[in-house]
């Protein structure tokens, strides 16, 4: 279809639907309260804190959307991801539609003439009837299958999970798809598209600044497109590529865009919230301290496991047929490059407390598989309509309906995995663990994810600026130690112990506990002498300046169940399970149970294990009646004989 040809009403309607429906669903599922998944991006984008390299574009977008008087700040940042999803869907629709039209144009396949000679020397194939699938391209069929492919990708759990939180991988995915779409214009008009080359360089620079893996994917896809396009040009001058001045202008535009978007990286330490300057070398990978580990798997393996092998075979056949068509080969080449990159650099299936930096590659690979499925279905439908056998039209309709069921399948799974509109357990946990602390308290945090949760609550909600958060794994990052020492001089012995020995001493902890109420997160390496100062205080373990007795712990244990019960009630009330808060709470309760067990209070420890039964029925220590009591007895006997390291 030429660029000047009119678009039919069905094409325009489906183009609007493919962008509006994913946007509406992601907006309805967007997070209206704090989530563990977006804590790092909230601190980086809203607090202007120096966190690694990346997020330059999302920082500017989040700062602009935060000015809108529309809901909480978490919802405004999630709105940016939803808008990026709509734009990515619209760009992908145009790419898929054009690819289907080019793949359906009449063209002799390689080896077809040899096959006809072997069959009997047929000289000239029969001329197709007017209006038949082989004789003309069907724009409506291409529009329908393109919309189905876009909705399959846009409503998938991978895309929806990133479009419902602020600072997700959706913005990087959108930039990568827009870069590939603009690269097709540059490939067609290599020597006459100066503005397109400048725009391509600017988009590529913005993609690299937002996400280096997404920029690498966009560059590889564009290069694959240019290589595949060389064999299609008719003129030798076009095959030589663009002039050097165009390439220089594109490189200059990319460098200028990257420099402008990297300006916040220089200005972040000057922001009012520079107290959380943790250094530019830190990335999202350090958030996995209490994260649920998930295996790295490719998009092909995940698609075959969750959707089925049949759809994957259809996609493989569609990609192979498109490669045999010279007019479609250069358009399908970037999607094959994206699949190859995802196979070489697989991302984790789903992070509970953090996102894998390779998530944009996974999103792009899911889109590539959906495009291949549309290509295979389009070829199969045209072949059925061309055979002129009984019920061929009905079979073609059923094949299109089969493609439509993929949309329903992925959308249903995404509604269960990516709906964050009613997930408030993270905010309840923050209120009980952070908002209800004593004035001028100090928290010794061992998990970076919990530190990010507190910092995000302070930035987005202005909560508890008087509480001193001491993140143990981040003390050697940036200016963390210096800023903490400026706020509290009594931290000097504790920081010295961590710098020299890697663990605190009784004197350092007691010195800090004398001036501030001190709450700690359990470290299993602590000796029994340090554990003797601990007392269960809600979600935390309170460190007393002096050793405590058994009677003190029994009185505090009954009161400590109340905050945990509130978090459990919020988890059970949510229609969609909040795996992140459940994982953090389970880790906390197991740690408290271990502490009181080591101190000889096995009955109190059993009460925490009873509460774990409400949290996860599949836990081996809390499931079953007689088996639970038997395993608990074995566990208590093991703890009683466990050697304790003494200083």
Secondary structure, DSSP 8 states (H G I E B T S, - for coil): --TTS---HHHHHHHHHHHHHHHHHHHHTS-SS--GGGHHHHHHHTS----SS--HHHHHHHHHHTTS-SS-HHHHHHHHHHHHHHHHHHHHHHHHHHHHHHHHS----TTHHHHHHHHT---S-----TT-TTTS--HHHHHHHHHHHHHHHHTSHHHHHHHSSTT-THHHHHHHHHHHHHHHHHHHTTTS-HHHHHHHHHHHHHHHHH-HHHHHHHHHHHHHHHHHHGGG-SSHHHHT-S-HHHHHHHHHHHHHHHHHHTHHHHHGGGSTTGGG---TT--GGGGTTS-----B--HHHHHHHHT-HHHHHHHHHHHHHHHHSHHHHHHHHHHHHHHHHHHHS--BS--SSS--TTHHHHHHHHHHHHHHHHHHHHHHHHHHHHH--TTHHHHHHHHHHHHHHHHHHHHHHHHHHS--TT--HHHHHHIIIIITS-TT-EEEE--HHHHHHHHHHHHHH---TTSEEEEGGGTTSTTHHHHHHHH-GGGHHHHHHHHHTSS--HHHHHHHHHHS-EEE---TT--HHHHTTEEEETTEEEE-SS---HHHHHHHHHHHHHHHHHHHHHHHH-SS--HHHHHHHHHHHHHHHHHHHHTT-HHHHHHHHHHHHHH-TT-TTTSSSHHHHHHHHHHHHHHHT------
